[in-house]
Amino acid sequence: MSISEITERVHTLGHAWEQFKQVNDQRLREIERKGAADPLHMEQLSRINQTLDNYKKRVDVLETASARPGRELAGLGYKAIDGHVSEYKKAFDNYLRKGMEGGLEELHTKALSVGSDPDGGYLVTPTMSSRIIKLIEEASPFRLLAGIETISSDSLELIEDNGAATSGWTTETGTVSDTNTPSVGKKTIHVHELYAQPKATQKLVDDAAIDIESWIAEKVAASFARQESDAFINGDGTSKPRGILTYDAGTDWGEIEQILSGTSGAVTADSLIKLFYSLEEGYASRSTFLMNRTVLQSVRLLKESTTNQYLWQPGLAAGAPDTLLGVPVATSSDMPVAASGSLSVALADFASAYTIVDRIGVRTLRDPYTNKPFVKFYTTKRVGGDVVNFDAIKLLKLAAS
C-alpha cells in the first residue's frame, strides 16, 4: 500500500473539512441575521458529512492494511501442537472438505490434547484462528478500545478494589488514629458461546482453487464482530457479555454516572464539556468518546461558545484519530442515535473501564447432513465482557422532552 495513496486521501479529508466549516459558518451567520438559514445548507452539510465519514474510513483501512503484521500463531492455545502445524493444517483441510477425521484424531492423540468437544468439532488451525481474531478486531471498534484478557478456562476472576486507603500527617511522637481501609471484593467474568454457521455447496467445498479456511474465517469473523459489538454495549449479561449501557445510573460502585445534557434529544457543546470534566483527570487523559455515526455528524456542527472554535477536528496526520475537545473519538453503530432520554455518548478510559475475556481457540463442526446439498460449518468462539472500573466511564443522557 503506497504512502502517496494514503496522503492523497488525507488531503481530500482535510479539504472536505474546510468545505464543511465554510458552509456551516455561512448557515450560522444566516441564522444570526435572519433567524433562519437556507435549508440547502443542511443538505450540503449532510453530503460533506458523508464524504468525511467515507474518506476517514478509507484512510483507516489503508493504514491498517499497510501496518498489518504477518499472521502470528503465538498465544492462541496451540502450544501442544506447534511442531505439527503444517501437518495439522493438511488434516484440518481434509476434514473441512471431506469430513475425514482420522488425521486430526491422531494429531490430537500425539499432542496429548483434547481436540473435539462433547458436541463434536475441532480446533481450527492456528492461522485460521489468527485470521478470525484479526478480522474481528478490525471490524469491532469496541475491541480496539477495551482491555482484553485471554484465558484457557470458563471464567476470569478479578480483584475489585473499590476505594483508596485514607491517610494523614503526624509528627514523630504524635498520636495517630485508624484510617479507613478500602473494601476488596471479587468479580467474575464468565465466557459465553458465540456461534456462526456459514454454509456452502459441496461443489464449492470440493473446489481446490477455493481457500476454504479463508472463506469460513471471513464469514465467521463478520458475524462474530456484529454480535460482540452489540453485546459489549447493550448486552444484558445473560448468555452474553454485559454492555456498558445496561447499568443503573449513579455514583456508587456498580453504577455508571449519567451526565444530563439539559437539552431534549440533542447533544450540545456545553453538555460535552460537562461530560469531559466529570471524568477524573487520570482517566480523562486516556479517554475516548464513543457515539453513533449519526450523532457524530451533528457534533461536527458544534462550536465552543467563548473561542468560537469547532469542538470536533479531523485527524489529518497519518495514524492520527479524529478528536473532540482534543480527545479521540470513535463511532459504533450499536450506540443509540440522538433521542429523548437516550444514552448517546460514552466517555471512558475504556482499557481501564471494560475487560473483554476471550477463551483461547475457535472450534468448527462440519455438518453435511441437515441441509443437503449444502455443507454447514458450525463455528464457535467463547467470549465474555463486563465493566470492571465504574469510575473510568461516564455516559451522556439526553434530556427527555
C-alpha positions as CSV (number, residue, x, y, z in Angstrom):
1,M,0.0,0.0,0.0
2,S,1.6,3.3,-1.1
3,I,2.2,6.2,1.2
4,S,1.1,8.5,-1.6
5,E,-2.3,6.9,-1.7
6,I,-2.8,7.5,2.0
7,T,-1.5,11.0,1.7
8,E,-3.9,11.8,-1.2
9,R,-6.9,10.7,0.8
10,V,-5.8,12.6,3.9
11,H,-5.6,15.7,1.8
12,T,-9.1,15.1,0.4
13,L,-10.3,14.6,4.0
14,G,-8.8,18.0,5.0
15,H,-10.4,19.7,2.0
16,A,-13.8,18.3,2.9
17,W,-13.5,19.6,6.4
18,E,-12.7,23.1,5.2
19,Q,-15.7,23.0,3.0
20,F,-17.8,21.8,5.9
21,K,-16.7,24.7,8.1
22,Q,-17.4,27.3,5.4
23,V,-20.9,26.0,4.7
24,N,-21.7,25.7,8.4
25,D,-20.3,29.2,9.2
26,Q,-22.5,30.6,6.5
27,R,-25.5,28.8,7.9
28,L,-24.8,30.2,11.4
29,R,-24.4,33.7,10.1
30,E,-27.8,33.5,8.3
31,I,-29.4,32.3,11.5
32,E,-27.9,35.2,13.4
33,R,-29.0,37.8,10.8
34,K,-32.4,36.4,9.6
35,G,-33.4,33.9,12.4
36,A,-33.3,31.1,9.9
37,A,-31.0,29.5,7.3
38,D,-31.4,28.2,3.8
39,P,-32.4,24.5,4.0
40,L,-29.9,23.8,1.2
41,H,-27.1,24.4,3.7
42,M,-28.1,21.3,5.7
43,E,-28.3,19.2,2.5
44,Q,-24.7,20.4,1.7
45,L,-23.5,19.6,5.2
46,S,-25.1,16.2,5.0
47,R,-23.3,15.4,1.8
48,I,-20.0,16.6,3.2
49,N,-20.5,14.7,6.4
50,Q,-20.8,11.5,4.2
51,T,-17.6,12.4,2.5
52,L,-15.8,12.9,5.8
53,D,-17.0,9.6,7.1
54,N,-16.2,7.7,3.9
55,Y,-12.7,9.1,3.5
56,K,-11.8,8.8,7.1
57,K,-12.9,5.1,7.0
58,R,-10.8,4.5,3.8
59,V,-7.7,6.2,5.3
60,D,-8.1,4.0,8.4
61,V,-8.4,0.9,6.3
62,L,-5.4,1.8,4.2
63,E,-3.3,2.4,7.3
64,T,-4.4,-0.8,8.9
65,A,-3.6,-2.8,5.8
66,S,-0.2,-1.2,5.4
67,A,0.7,-1.8,9.0
68,R,-0.8,-5.3,9.4
69,P,1.8,-7.8,10.5
70,G,2.1,-11.3,9.3
71,R,-0.1,-13.9,10.9
72,E,1.2,-14.9,14.3
73,L,0.5,-18.2,16.0
74,A,1.6,-17.4,19.5
75,G,-0.9,-17.1,22.3
76,L,-3.7,-18.9,20.5
77,G,-3.7,-22.1,22.5
78,Y,-1.7,-24.3,20.1
79,K,1.5,-24.8,22.1
80,A,0.8,-28.5,22.3
81,I,0.8,-28.9,18.5
82,D,3.3,-26.3,17.4
83,G,5.6,-29.0,15.9
84,H,2.7,-30.3,13.8
85,V,1.2,-27.1,12.4
86,S,1.8,-27.9,8.8
87,E,0.6,-31.5,9.3
88,Y,-2.4,-30.2,11.3
89,K,-3.4,-27.7,8.6
90,K,-3.4,-30.5,5.9
91,A,-5.5,-32.8,8.2
92,F,-7.9,-29.9,9.0
93,D,-8.4,-29.1,5.3
94,N,-9.3,-32.7,4.7
95,Y,-11.8,-32.5,7.5
96,L,-13.4,-29.3,6.0
97,R,-13.6,-30.7,2.5
98,K,-14.2,-34.4,3.0
99,G,-15.2,-34.9,6.6
100,M,-12.1,-37.1,7.2
101,E,-11.4,-37.0,11.0
102,G,-8.7,-39.7,11.3
103,G,-5.7,-37.4,10.8
104,L,-7.0,-34.9,13.3
105,E,-7.7,-37.5,15.9
106,E,-4.2,-38.9,15.5
107,L,-2.6,-35.5,15.8
108,H,-4.5,-34.7,19.0
109,T,-3.6,-38.0,20.5
110,K,0.1,-37.3,19.7
111,A,-0.1,-33.9,21.3
112,L,-1.9,-35.3,24.4
113,S,-4.6,-32.7,23.9
114,V,-8.4,-32.8,23.6
115,G,-9.3,-31.9,20.0
116,S,-13.1,-32.4,20.0
117,D,-15.7,-31.1,22.4
118,P,-18.8,-33.1,23.6
119,D,-20.8,-31.7,20.7
120,G,-18.1,-32.6,18.1
121,G,-15.9,-30.3,16.1
122,Y,-12.2,-29.4,16.2
123,L,-10.0,-26.5,17.0
124,V,-9.4,-24.6,13.8
125,T,-5.8,-24.2,12.6
126,P,-3.6,-21.5,14.2
127,T,-3.5,-19.5,11.0
128,M,-7.3,-19.6,10.6
129,S,-7.9,-18.7,14.3
130,S,-5.4,-15.8,14.0
131,R,-7.2,-14.6,10.9
132,I,-10.6,-14.7,12.6
133,I,-9.4,-12.8,15.6
134,K,-7.6,-10.2,13.5
135,L,-10.7,-9.6,11.3
136,I,-12.9,-9.3,14.4
137,E,-10.6,-6.7,15.9
138,E,-10.5,-4.7,12.8
139,A,-14.3,-4.7,12.4
140,S,-15.2,-4.1,16.1
141,P,-14.4,-0.5,17.3
142,F,-15.0,-1.6,20.9
143,R,-12.3,-4.2,20.8
144,L,-9.8,-1.5,19.8
145,L,-10.7,0.4,23.0
146,A,-11.3,-2.1,25.8
147,G,-8.8,-4.2,27.8
148,I,-8.6,-7.8,26.6
149,E,-7.6,-10.9,28.5
150,T,-7.1,-14.4,27.0
151,I,-7.8,-17.4,29.2
152,S,-8.0,-21.2,29.0
153,S,-10.8,-21.7,31.5
154,D,-14.5,-20.7,31.5
155,S,-14.2,-17.5,33.6
156,L,-11.8,-14.8,34.7
157,E,-11.7,-13.7,38.3
158,L,-10.6,-10.2,39.1
159,I,-10.0,-8.4,42.4
160,E,-12.1,-5.4,42.9
161,D,-10.5,-2.6,44.9
162,N,-13.5,-0.3,45.5
163,G,-11.7,2.6,47.2
164,A,-8.5,4.1,48.5
165,A,-7.0,4.0,51.9
166,T,-7.2,7.3,53.8
167,S,-4.0,8.9,55.2
168,G,-2.9,11.9,57.3
169,W,0.1,13.8,58.7
170,T,1.7,13.3,62.0
171,T,4.9,14.0,64.0
172,E,7.5,11.5,65.2
173,T,5.9,11.3,68.7
174,G,2.3,12.4,67.7
175,T,-0.6,10.1,68.2
176,V,-2.3,8.6,65.2
177,S,-5.8,7.3,64.6
178,D,-7.0,4.4,62.4
179,T,-7.7,5.2,58.8
180,N,-10.3,3.8,56.5
181,T,-9.5,0.5,54.8
182,P,-10.7,0.1,51.2
183,S,-13.1,-2.7,50.5
184,V,-11.8,-5.5,48.4
185,G,-14.1,-7.9,46.5
186,K,-14.0,-10.4,43.7
187,K,-15.6,-10.1,40.2
188,T,-16.0,-13.0,37.9
189,I,-16.4,-12.6,34.2
190,H,-17.8,-15.7,32.5
191,V,-17.3,-16.5,28.9
192,H,-20.3,-17.3,26.7
193,E,-20.5,-19.3,23.5
194,L,-20.8,-17.2,20.3
195,Y,-21.6,-19.2,17.2
196,A,-21.9,-18.7,13.4
197,Q,-22.9,-21.3,10.8
198,P,-22.0,-20.4,7.3
199,K,-22.9,-22.9,4.6
200,A,-21.6,-23.7,1.2
201,T,-22.4,-26.1,-1.6
202,Q,-20.4,-29.3,-1.7
203,K,-19.2,-28.3,-5.2
204,L,-17.6,-25.1,-3.7
205,V,-16.1,-27.1,-0.8
206,D,-14.5,-29.6,-3.2
207,D,-13.0,-26.9,-5.4
208,A,-9.3,-27.0,-4.7
209,A,-8.9,-23.4,-6.0
210,I,-11.1,-22.1,-3.2
211,D,-9.2,-21.4,0.1
212,I,-11.9,-22.9,2.3
213,E,-10.3,-21.8,5.5
214,S,-10.2,-18.1,4.5
215,W,-13.7,-18.3,3.2
216,I,-15.0,-19.6,6.5
217,A,-12.8,-17.2,8.5
218,E,-14.2,-14.1,6.7
219,K,-17.8,-15.2,7.0
220,V,-17.5,-16.2,10.7
221,A,-15.5,-13.1,11.7
222,A,-18.0,-10.7,10.2
223,S,-20.9,-12.4,12.1
224,F,-18.9,-12.6,15.4
225,A,-17.9,-8.9,15.2
226,R,-21.5,-7.7,14.8
227,Q,-22.7,-9.8,17.7
228,E,-19.8,-8.9,20.0
229,S,-20.0,-5.2,19.3
230,D,-23.7,-5.1,20.2
231,A,-23.2,-7.2,23.4
232,F,-20.4,-5.0,24.7
233,I,-22.7,-2.0,24.5
234,N,-26.2,-3.3,25.0
235,G,-25.9,-6.9,26.3
236,D,-27.8,-7.9,29.4
237,G,-25.2,-10.4,30.7
238,T,-27.5,-13.4,30.2
239,S,-25.7,-15.9,27.9
240,K,-23.7,-12.9,26.5
241,P,-21.4,-10.2,27.8
242,R,-22.9,-7.3,29.7
243,G,-22.9,-3.9,28.0
244,I,-21.9,-0.5,29.2
245,L,-25.4,0.9,28.8
246,T,-27.2,-1.6,31.0
247,Y,-26.1,-0.4,34.4
248,D,-28.2,1.8,36.8
249,A,-27.3,5.4,36.9
250,G,-25.4,6.6,40.0
251,T,-22.1,7.3,41.5
252,D,-21.8,4.2,43.8
253,W,-19.6,1.2,42.8
254,G,-21.7,-0.9,40.4
255,E,-23.4,2.1,38.9
256,I,-22.3,4.4,36.0
257,E,-22.8,8.1,36.4
258,Q,-25.0,9.7,33.7
259,I,-24.5,13.3,32.9
260,L,-27.7,15.1,31.8
261,S,-27.5,17.1,28.6
262,G,-30.0,19.7,29.6
263,T,-31.4,19.8,26.0
264,S,-34.2,17.4,24.9
265,G,-32.9,14.8,22.4
266,A,-29.8,16.8,21.4
267,V,-26.1,16.8,22.1
268,T,-24.8,20.3,22.9
269,A,-21.4,21.8,23.2
270,D,-21.9,22.6,26.9
271,S,-23.1,19.0,27.7
272,L,-20.0,17.5,26.0
273,I,-17.7,19.8,28.0
274,K,-19.6,18.9,31.2
275,L,-19.2,15.2,30.4
276,F,-15.5,15.6,29.8
277,Y,-14.9,17.3,33.1
278,S,-17.0,14.8,35.0
279,L,-14.3,12.2,34.4
280,E,-11.3,12.1,36.8
281,E,-8.2,13.6,35.4
282,G,-6.2,10.3,35.3
283,Y,-8.9,8.6,33.3
284,A,-9.6,11.7,31.1
285,S,-6.0,11.8,29.8
286,R,-6.5,8.3,28.4
287,S,-10.2,8.6,27.4
288,T,-12.1,8.2,24.1
289,F,-15.6,9.5,23.1
290,L,-17.8,6.8,21.7
291,M,-21.0,7.5,19.8
292,N,-23.2,6.6,16.8
293,R,-22.1,8.0,13.5
294,T,-25.3,10.0,13.1
295,V,-24.6,11.6,16.5
296,L,-21.1,12.5,15.4
297,Q,-22.5,14.2,12.3
298,S,-24.5,16.6,14.5
299,V,-21.5,17.0,16.9
300,R,-19.4,18.3,13.9
301,L,-21.7,21.4,13.9
302,L,-20.9,22.4,17.4
303,K,-18.6,25.3,18.5
304,E,-17.1,26.3,21.8
305,S,-19.0,29.5,22.9
306,T,-16.0,31.5,24.1
307,T,-13.4,30.7,21.4
308,N,-15.8,30.0,18.5
309,Q,-13.7,27.0,17.6
310,Y,-15.2,23.8,16.4
311,L,-15.2,21.0,19.1
312,W,-14.5,18.3,16.5
313,Q,-11.3,18.2,14.5
314,P,-10.4,15.5,11.9
315,G,-7.2,13.5,12.3
316,L,-5.3,14.8,9.2
317,A,-1.9,13.2,10.1
318,A,-1.2,9.6,9.2
319,G,-2.4,7.5,12.1
320,A,-4.0,10.4,14.0
321,P,-7.5,9.9,15.3
322,D,-10.4,12.4,14.9
323,T,-10.7,14.4,18.1
324,L,-13.5,16.0,20.1
325,L,-12.3,18.6,22.7
326,G,-8.8,17.2,22.0
327,V,-9.9,13.7,22.9
328,P,-10.0,10.8,20.4
329,V,-13.5,10.0,19.1
330,A,-14.7,6.6,17.9
331,T,-18.0,5.5,16.4
332,S,-20.2,2.5,16.8
333,S,-23.5,1.7,15.1
334,D,-24.6,0.0,18.3
335,M,-24.6,3.2,20.3
336,P,-28.0,4.9,20.3
337,V,-29.0,7.7,17.9
338,A,-29.8,11.0,19.5
339,A,-33.3,10.8,21.0
340,S,-35.2,12.0,24.1
341,G,-33.7,10.1,27.1
342,S,-31.1,8.2,25.1
343,L,-27.5,7.4,26.3
344,S,-26.0,8.6,23.1
345,V,-22.4,9.4,24.1
346,A,-19.9,7.5,26.3
347,L,-16.6,8.9,27.5
348,A,-14.2,6.5,29.1
349,D,-10.7,5.2,29.6
350,F,-12.1,2.0,28.1
351,A,-9.0,0.0,28.7
352,S,-9.5,0.5,32.4
353,A,-13.3,0.5,32.4
354,Y,-14.1,-2.6,30.5
355,T,-12.5,-6.0,30.1
356,I,-13.2,-8.4,27.2
357,V,-12.4,-12.1,28.0
358,D,-11.5,-14.4,25.2
359,R,-11.2,-18.2,25.7
360,I,-8.4,-19.5,23.5
361,G,-9.4,-21.4,20.5
362,V,-12.1,-21.4,17.8
363,R,-13.9,-24.7,17.0
364,T,-15.6,-25.8,13.8
365,L,-18.0,-28.7,13.3
366,R,-18.7,-29.9,9.7
367,D,-22.3,-30.8,9.0
368,P,-23.1,-32.1,5.5
369,Y,-26.3,-33.9,6.6
370,T,-29.0,-31.5,7.9
371,N,-29.3,-29.2,4.8
372,K,-28.2,-31.1,1.8
373,P,-26.8,-30.3,-0.8
374,F,-25.2,-27.6,1.5
375,V,-22.4,-28.2,4.0
376,K,-22.7,-26.2,7.1
377,F,-19.7,-25.2,9.3
378,Y,-20.9,-24.7,12.9
379,T,-18.2,-22.5,14.3
380,T,-18.0,-21.4,18.0
381,K,-15.9,-18.9,20.0
382,R,-16.2,-18.2,23.7
383,V,-16.1,-14.6,24.9
384,G,-17.2,-12.6,27.9
385,G,-17.1,-8.9,28.9
386,D,-18.1,-6.6,31.7
387,V,-17.3,-3.2,33.3
388,V,-14.5,-3.6,35.8
389,N,-13.9,0.0,36.8
390,F,-17.0,2.2,37.2
391,D,-15.0,5.3,37.9
392,A,-13.4,5.2,34.5
393,I,-16.6,5.7,32.4
394,K,-19.3,8.3,32.1
395,L,-22.4,8.5,30.0
396,L,-24.2,11.5,28.5
397,K,-28.0,11.2,28.8
398,L,-30.0,13.4,26.5
399,A,-32.8,15.2,28.4
400,A,-36.4,14.0,28.0
401,S,-38.9,16.3,26.4
